[in-house]
Amino acid sequence: MPDLVLDWYLVNKRDLPWRRPETTPWGVLVSEFMLQQTPVARVEPIWLDWMQRWPTPSAFAAASRADVLRAWGKLGYPRRALRLHAAAEVIATQQGDAVPSDIDALEALPGIGSYTARAVAAFGYGRRCPVVDTNVRRVVARAVHGAGDAGPARVKADLADVDALLPADDTTAATISIGLMELGALVCTARTPRCGSCPVHEVCAWQLAGRPEYTGPRKAVQTYAGTDRQVRGRLLDVLRDAEHPVEKAVLDLAWSDAGQRDRCLHSLLDDGLAEQHDDGRFALPA
């Protein structure tokens, strides 16, 4: 199966800028922060602009938090931007402005968990290490275990499953890791898998079992309309678009429910995504 995935990926891979040979590990790290729960099409133009403005961790660390949040734009979950900023500060001051290649050192950075650390090691440095996201878990669940879906995450077991598929060679293993991810994103999709185009169709345990329906627990579908996340986004839009600090009355126009609006404004202040000046006006953090 790994060889089939490798051959398919080398022919069918998308030309994404963070996968190009000239991309630095810093560029890979930025892409991984941006791609969390965000479609590729929305990330690509912002990533390109970001890397032009801040090609190194030190360049990014020197930026103000306000500039960071404005550049983050509509990517969503803006706390990711501040966590990336905090990680860049550590890399610039303690790591010689070089993103670490060691998984433990990567996980020690602010905002970087197991997945992101492994993705940077594999895709930024070409190291052999299992990288497991939702797409990879779905491919393994079907092709290896014959299940229609992966069900709840099993961190150790999921890593072991993918590790067992990787060859010893670092470069080949890293390419297969991203190939598994690409296969899940483009072919072995959650709702309408294109099994006829799948390179592992003939050896897929799910196909051989007759594609049994998945009956296990499913992840709850997240809504957006009317949620605190939407309100926070509206308030941040006002602050991003403003050249100067704004009065509370300006923010009040962003959402009609006063209770929800004020709760969300306080949460932005608590998260460091906004600040209130001594005169009572609000702005992005300096």
C-alpha positions, 0 to 999 in steps of 0.5 A: 500500500505505501508504494501505491500511495507514493506513486499516486502522490508523485503524479497527482500532488497539488502544487501548493506553495508550502510544499515547494522545494524552496520553502523553509521549515519556517514556511512549513510551520506557518502553513500548519498553523494556518491550515488548522480547520481552514480550507487550502483556498483561503490559506494560500493567498494569505500564506504567500503575503505572510512569507513575503512580509515575514520570511523568517521567525525574527522578522515576524517576531518584530511585528506588532500583534495588531499587524499580525491580527490584521494580516491573519484576516479572515482565516478564523481562530485568530488566537492561532496567530498570536500563538505563532507570534509567541513561537516565533519570538522563542525561535528568534531569541532562543533557537538562533532564528531556526525552526527546530527539527527535533519533535520534542523541541518543537512541542516545547514551543508555544502553541505547537502540539504533537501533530504540528511538531511532526508535520514540521519535522516531516514536511519541513525537514524530510524526517521519518515520523508518522503525521496523523490528521483527520484525512490520514486517519480516515485512509488508514481506517478504510484501507487497513482496518476495513472501517467506513470511518476512523471514529474517535481519535486514539493518539498512540494507536493512530500513530502506530498505525501510520508508523507501520506503513512508513519505510525506513528511509527518511525522504521516502517516508516523509513523502508517503506521509504527505501522500496519505494526507493528500489521498484523504483530502482529494480521493478518500473523502468523508462523504463521497469517496472517489473509490474508482480513482483510488490507487489502493482500491484493489487492496483496500480492506473496506472495499474488500469487505463490501464498504460496510457502513460506519455505525460508530460514534461521529464527531459533532458537526460545528455550527457557526451562524449565531455562535460566539465565534461569529460574534467575536469575528464581527468585533475583530473585523471592526477593530481590524478595519479601524485606523484608530481606537474605537468607541464602544458604540461602534462595536455595539453596531456589530451585533444586536444581542447586547449580552452576547456581544459584551460577553464576546468582547470580554473574551477577546480582551481576556484572550489578548486579541483586543485591548481597552485604552485608558479613555475607554476606547478599544483597539487591537493589541499593540 
